[in-house]
Amino acid sequence: MSVSAKSTLLLSGLSTFFTFGAGMAIFGPALPVYKRAFNLTTEGSGFLISTLWIGCLLGVVAVFLRGSSITPRMGLAPLALGFVVLALAPAWPVTLSGALIFGVGYGITAALFNPRVLLAYGATGASKLGMLNALFSFGAIVAPFAFTLVSGDPKSIYWALAALSGVTWLLAGKAGLTGVSAAHESRGFRLHLPILGFAIIAIGIEVSLSGLGPTALIRSGVTEATAAQLLSLFFVAALSARIALILTAHRFPDFSIFVFAMGTAALSALGAALISPAVFFPVMGLSAGLFFQGEYVTATRKMGADPRVSPTILAVGLLGSIVSPIGYARFMDGLGPQGFFWLVGVVAVATTLAAVLSYRSMMR
C-alpha cells in the first residue's frame, strides 16, 4: 500500500463526506419548500428523507455483496447524478428519484470509506474516522447557511454539490482498493443484535433531527430562516463533538461515548419540549456528532473484521433512518407544537436506560 494511495483515500473521503453531509442537511430546510411547491402534508414530505435512506441502504447492500471489488469512484458517480436529478426535478416523483440515486451513492461511499480508512491508518484509524465525520458535519453546517443566502432555493446548492462530486471523482482514481482487508486478515463475522438495535434507534434519531427538525421548529413558532440557522447551529455542535473525538476518541471506552450521547439527547429533547426548542435543538447536535462513533466502533469490536461487518452495521442503522422519519412525522402533528421533541425525548430516555443496563456486557 503506497503512502500516495492512502493519502488519496483519505483526501477523497474527506471531500466525499463533506459533500453528502451538505446534501443530507439541505433536505431539512428544503422540506417546507417542497411542501408548498407540491402541496404535500408533513407525512408526505417526510418520505423524501426516507427515500434518501432507502437509496443509501441499497448502496450499502451493494457493498455487502461486492465490497471487495468496488472502488470509491463507483459510489461517487451516483452521488453526482443524484444531485443533477434533484437540481432538474420538475415534479415530486422526480425529486424522490433524485433522492434515491443520491442515497445509493451516499451508501456506497460511506460503506467504503469508513472501514478502509479505519484499516489503512491502523492505530490512528479511529481519529481519521473522526476526521471524516467532522467534514460531514462541516458540510452539514455550510448547506443550511447557504440555503438562506440563495433565498430558499435548493437547486443552486444541488448544482454546486454535483460539481464537487465530479471533482472528487477525478481525485479518487488513485485510491482504488486501498484499505480493503485481505481475506486471511478477517476475524469472522459475529452477529451482535443488541448493538445493532442501539444503532437503529440512534441513527434514526440523528436522521430525524436533521430532516424533520426544521419542520418541528417552524411548528413551534420560529420562521423558516431562523429554523435553517438553528439547523446550522445544530451541525456546529455536531462538528464540535466530532473534532473532540479526533483528539480524544482513544481515551474513552467506545460504548461510553454512546451512553453519553443518548443521555444528552434525552435531556436536550425534554428541554426542547418543556422549555425552548430554539435553545435546546442546537444542543442536540452534540448527540448527533457522537452517535455514529459510539455505535460503529463498538459494533466493529463486537462483530469482527470481516468485510461484511461494516455494511451490516450501516445497513441496520439505515433501517432506523428509513423508518424513524416516517414514524416521527406520522405522530408529531397530533401531539402539539412540541410533539416531535416529546417523541424523541421518550425514545431517548428509554434507550439511555437500556444502554446503562447493558453497559457491562457491551464492554466485554
Legacy VTK file of the C-alpha trace (Angstrom):
# vtk DataFile Version 3.0
C-alpha trace
ASCII
DATASET POLYDATA
POINTS 364 float
0.000 0.000 0.000
1.653 3.246 -1.046
1.505 6.411 1.016
0.162 8.184 -2.058
-2.790 5.814 -2.361
-3.500 6.060 1.365
-3.432 9.850 1.285
-5.694 9.853 -1.772
-8.132 7.592 0.060
-8.300 9.991 2.999
-8.483 13.190 0.920
-11.203 11.867 -1.380
-13.025 10.553 1.684
-12.925 13.966 3.340
-14.314 15.635 0.216
-16.997 12.957 -0.156
-18.136 13.204 3.451
-18.374 16.990 3.142
-20.476 16.537 0.017
-23.032 14.099 1.344
-23.116 15.893 4.697
-24.200 19.031 2.848
-26.605 17.073 0.657
-28.264 15.351 3.589
-28.537 18.579 5.603
-30.179 20.584 2.823
-33.175 18.241 2.792
-34.327 19.526 6.189
-34.777 23.217 5.264
-35.922 22.195 1.765
-38.916 20.202 3.078
-41.144 23.270 3.694
-40.271 24.452 0.156
-41.346 21.110 -1.302
-44.482 21.080 0.861
-45.601 24.359 -0.689
-44.442 23.603 -4.224
-46.067 20.157 -4.429
-48.917 20.672 -1.925
-47.718 17.948 0.446
-48.578 17.031 4.030
-45.888 16.769 6.727
-46.063 12.986 6.470
-45.871 13.116 2.682
-42.848 15.394 2.643
-41.153 13.135 5.197
-40.936 10.450 2.516
-38.105 12.476 0.933
-35.923 11.694 3.953
-36.895 8.029 3.963
-36.320 7.746 0.203
-32.784 9.071 0.646
-32.083 6.371 3.212
-33.715 3.625 1.150
-31.232 4.506 -1.590
-28.458 4.554 0.980
-29.480 1.072 2.128
-29.347 -0.183 -1.466
-25.832 1.218 -1.779
-24.744 -0.455 1.446
-26.220 -3.779 0.286
-24.173 -3.482 -2.908
-21.035 -3.085 -0.795
-22.077 -6.044 1.362
-22.334 -8.231 -1.732
-19.370 -6.934 -3.767
-17.450 -4.652 -1.409
-14.001 -6.063 -2.105
-14.241 -5.091 -5.790
-15.972 -1.685 -5.528
-13.886 1.479 -5.782
-14.797 4.928 -4.415
-15.447 6.160 -7.963
-18.324 3.667 -8.262
-20.059 5.444 -5.387
-19.201 8.973 -6.452
-20.871 8.566 -9.858
-24.440 8.074 -8.487
-23.725 10.727 -5.851
-23.140 13.302 -8.613
-26.036 12.022 -10.735
-28.454 12.251 -7.826
-27.648 15.914 -7.297
-28.159 16.630 -11.003
-31.607 14.976 -10.935
-32.554 16.911 -7.783
-31.487 20.170 -9.410
-33.561 19.487 -12.546
-36.595 17.833 -10.896
-39.866 19.385 -12.151
-42.182 17.177 -10.079
-42.293 15.380 -6.725
-41.743 11.835 -8.121
-38.606 13.051 -9.932
-37.398 14.703 -6.726
-37.839 11.388 -4.921
-35.898 9.646 -7.714
-33.036 12.093 -7.295
-33.004 11.478 -3.552
-32.923 7.716 -4.187
-29.949 7.958 -6.583
-28.101 10.321 -4.256
-28.756 7.841 -1.443
-27.236 4.966 -3.418
-24.025 6.960 -3.878
-24.095 8.003 -0.225
-24.462 4.390 0.918
-21.683 3.038 -1.285
-19.144 5.696 -0.350
-19.960 5.644 3.375
-19.661 1.843 3.477
-16.324 2.023 1.635
-14.531 4.935 3.243
-15.347 4.177 6.901
-13.745 0.707 7.133
-10.995 1.354 4.581
-9.716 4.477 6.321
-10.010 2.695 9.677
-7.906 -0.207 8.369
-5.438 1.797 6.263
-4.421 4.039 9.153
-4.172 1.333 11.814
-3.673 2.743 15.317
-4.749 6.240 14.229
-7.733 4.945 12.276
-10.318 5.957 14.894
-9.051 9.531 14.801
-9.128 9.557 10.986
-12.694 8.241 11.190
-13.416 11.269 13.363
-11.952 13.499 10.639
-14.326 12.037 8.060
-17.306 12.653 10.296
-16.048 16.144 11.142
-16.066 17.019 7.415
-19.574 15.543 7.197
-20.626 17.953 9.953
-18.847 20.874 8.289
-20.763 20.245 5.070
-23.957 19.995 7.077
-23.241 23.392 8.654
-22.496 25.119 5.359
-25.531 23.839 3.438
-28.350 25.328 5.594
-26.435 28.617 5.809
-26.020 28.648 2.027
-29.741 27.879 1.733
-30.555 31.198 3.404
-28.161 33.044 1.063
-29.898 31.728 -2.069
-33.355 32.784 -0.847
-34.502 29.276 0.000
-33.844 27.733 -3.422
-32.108 24.342 -3.020
-31.447 23.826 -6.746
-28.344 26.018 -6.912
-26.910 24.125 -3.950
-27.586 20.794 -5.691
-25.667 22.025 -8.752
-22.700 23.046 -6.608
-22.657 19.648 -4.892
-22.879 17.849 -8.245
-19.793 19.759 -9.401
-17.902 18.952 -6.202
-18.800 15.262 -6.565
-17.380 15.326 -10.087
-14.109 16.869 -8.905
-13.846 14.258 -6.145
-14.465 11.510 -8.714
-11.380 12.728 -10.574
-9.347 12.847 -7.351
-10.377 9.387 -6.137
-8.938 7.361 -9.006
-5.640 6.526 -7.322
-7.372 5.305 -4.127
-8.601 2.195 -5.937
-8.977 -0.685 -3.476
-6.700 0.821 -0.830
-7.806 -0.267 2.648
-9.560 -3.471 1.581
-8.769 -6.164 4.143
-7.181 -9.368 2.884
-9.297 -12.469 3.327
-6.766 -14.058 5.704
-6.880 -10.977 7.981
-10.617 -11.277 8.675
-11.615 -12.463 12.128
-15.001 -13.819 11.127
-18.497 -12.426 11.181
-20.185 -12.365 14.613
-23.728 -11.005 14.606
-24.441 -8.934 17.730
-28.096 -7.941 17.906
-28.032 -5.629 20.976
-25.538 -3.141 19.495
-27.350 -3.284 16.168
-30.586 -2.444 17.986
-28.942 0.583 19.569
-27.644 1.597 16.132
-31.163 1.529 14.651
-32.504 3.849 17.345
-29.551 6.243 17.469
-29.157 6.752 13.740
-32.933 7.049 13.419
-32.912 9.887 15.946
-29.945 11.586 14.265
-31.552 11.491 10.828
-34.937 12.619 12.125
-33.388 15.574 13.957
-31.661 16.861 10.844
-34.501 16.016 8.460
-37.584 16.911 10.487
-36.003 19.324 12.958
-36.604 22.460 10.827
-40.245 21.479 10.287
-40.657 20.881 14.031
-39.059 24.234 14.811
-41.382 26.031 12.381
-44.368 24.333 14.030
-43.134 25.637 17.388
-43.268 29.217 16.082
-39.917 30.145 14.516
-39.539 31.396 10.947
-38.125 29.282 8.116
-34.952 31.376 8.001
-34.451 31.000 11.746
-35.083 27.252 11.517
-32.349 26.949 8.864
-29.957 28.937 11.045
-30.746 26.759 14.070
-30.058 23.699 11.927
-26.641 25.149 11.107
-26.010 25.615 14.832
-27.128 22.013 15.377
-24.408 20.889 12.968
-21.875 23.263 14.559
-22.468 21.355 17.797
-22.114 18.063 15.919
-18.871 19.238 14.337
-17.528 20.328 17.728
-18.261 16.882 19.132
-16.544 15.170 16.208
-13.477 17.398 16.447
-13.278 16.499 20.122
-13.409 12.832 19.123
-10.443 13.279 16.774
-8.382 14.346 19.772
-9.858 12.147 22.495
-11.574 9.068 20.992
-8.744 6.781 22.122
-9.150 7.931 25.745
-12.726 6.749 26.275
-14.389 3.325 26.055
-16.363 3.224 22.805
-19.731 2.347 24.344
-19.390 5.051 26.999
-19.454 7.559 24.132
-22.771 6.069 23.005
-24.310 6.190 26.507
-23.258 9.818 26.965
-24.655 10.752 23.547
-28.028 9.128 24.148
-28.354 10.600 27.631
-27.564 14.061 26.265
-30.166 13.582 23.528
-32.783 12.642 26.125
-32.133 15.702 28.293
-31.963 18.081 25.314
-35.174 16.751 23.749
-37.037 17.140 27.025
-35.587 20.644 27.359
-36.863 21.478 23.875
-40.323 20.111 24.708
-40.630 21.776 28.116
-38.572 24.976 27.854
-37.432 26.158 24.409
-36.924 24.317 21.099
-34.803 27.211 19.806
-32.382 26.824 22.732
-32.205 23.045 23.064
-32.457 21.881 19.447
-28.894 23.017 18.575
-27.602 21.289 21.722
-28.912 18.005 20.350
-26.231 18.292 17.678
-23.724 17.128 20.312
-25.504 13.778 20.420
-25.725 13.606 16.627
-21.970 14.114 16.472
-21.292 11.238 18.864
-23.869 8.601 17.930
-22.067 7.082 14.946
-18.653 6.826 16.560
-20.122 5.244 19.693
-22.152 2.597 17.935
-19.889 1.932 14.923
-16.645 1.371 16.826
-18.437 -0.711 19.468
-20.142 -2.818 16.817
-16.898 -3.309 14.907
-15.196 -4.527 18.084
-18.056 -6.895 18.897
-18.631 -8.224 15.380
-15.110 -8.656 13.954
-13.082 -7.511 10.938
-14.941 -9.455 8.261
-15.606 -7.252 5.172
-19.346 -7.783 5.710
-19.312 -6.201 9.174
-19.203 -2.529 8.141
-22.034 -2.720 5.572
-24.101 -4.728 8.051
-23.698 -2.067 10.755
-24.522 0.693 8.293
-27.466 -1.201 6.799
-29.049 -1.832 10.179
-28.613 1.812 11.145
-30.233 2.763 7.859
-33.343 0.837 8.806
-33.733 3.413 11.563
-33.065 6.178 9.040
-35.870 4.888 6.815
-38.495 4.088 9.441
-37.895 6.802 12.048
-38.680 9.907 9.945
-41.927 8.318 8.797
-42.843 7.390 12.362
-41.987 10.763 13.872
-43.710 12.629 11.015
-46.767 10.397 11.378
-47.352 11.171 15.064
-45.809 14.602 15.710
-48.740 16.638 14.373
-51.154 15.089 16.882
-49.006 15.942 19.913
-48.993 19.724 19.686
-46.323 22.245 18.655
-43.577 20.376 20.574
-44.790 16.902 19.614
-41.635 15.962 17.731
-39.415 16.754 20.700
-41.669 14.796 23.093
-41.387 11.764 20.826
-37.595 11.989 20.589
-37.338 12.563 24.338
-39.349 9.473 25.250
-37.395 7.255 22.846
-34.038 8.634 24.014
-34.854 8.221 27.721
-35.861 4.591 27.225
-32.763 3.879 25.130
-30.454 5.532 27.663
-31.832 3.301 30.426
-31.361 0.208 28.257
-27.792 1.253 27.384
-26.871 1.791 31.038
-28.271 -1.616 31.985
-26.326 -3.347 29.210
-23.080 -1.386 29.676
-21.084 -4.191 31.286
-21.928 -6.737 28.597
-21.209 -4.211 25.838
-17.712 -3.580 27.190
-16.701 -7.256 27.220
LINES 1 365
364 0 1 2 3 4 5 6 7 8 9 10 11 12 13 14 15 16 17 18 19 20 21 22 23 24 25 26 27 28 29 30 31 32 33 34 35 36 37 38 39 40 41 42 43 44 45 46 47 48 49 50 51 52 53 54 55 56 57 58 59 60 61 62 63 64 65 66 67 68 69 70 71 72 73 74 75 76 77 78 79 80 81 82 83 84 85 86 87 88 89 90 91 92 93 94 95 96 97 98 99 100 101 102 103 104 105 106 107 108 109 110 111 112 113 114 115 116 117 118 119 120 121 122 123 124 125 126 127 128 129 130 131 132 133 134 135 136 137 138 139 140 141 142 143 144 145 146 147 148 149 150 151 152 153 154 155 156 157 158 159 160 161 162 163 164 165 166 167 168 169 170 171 172 173 174 175 176 177 178 179 180 181 182 183 184 185 186 187 188 189 190 191 192 193 194 195 196 197 198 199 200 201 202 203 204 205 206 207 208 209 210 211 212 213 214 215 216 217 218 219 220 221 222 223 224 225 226 227 228 229 230 231 232 233 234 235 236 237 238 239 240 241 242 243 244 245 246 247 248 249 250 251 252 253 254 255 256 257 258 259 260 261 262 263 264 265 266 267 268 269 270 271 272 273 274 275 276 277 278 279 280 281 282 283 284 285 286 287 288 289 290 291 292 293 294 295 296 297 298 299 300 301 302 303 304 305 306 307 308 309 310 311 312 313 314 315 316 317 318 319 320 321 322 323 324 325 326 327 328 329 330 331 332 333 334 335 336 337 338 339 340 341 342 343 344 345 346 347 348 349 350 351 352 353 354 355 356 357 358 359 360 361 362 363
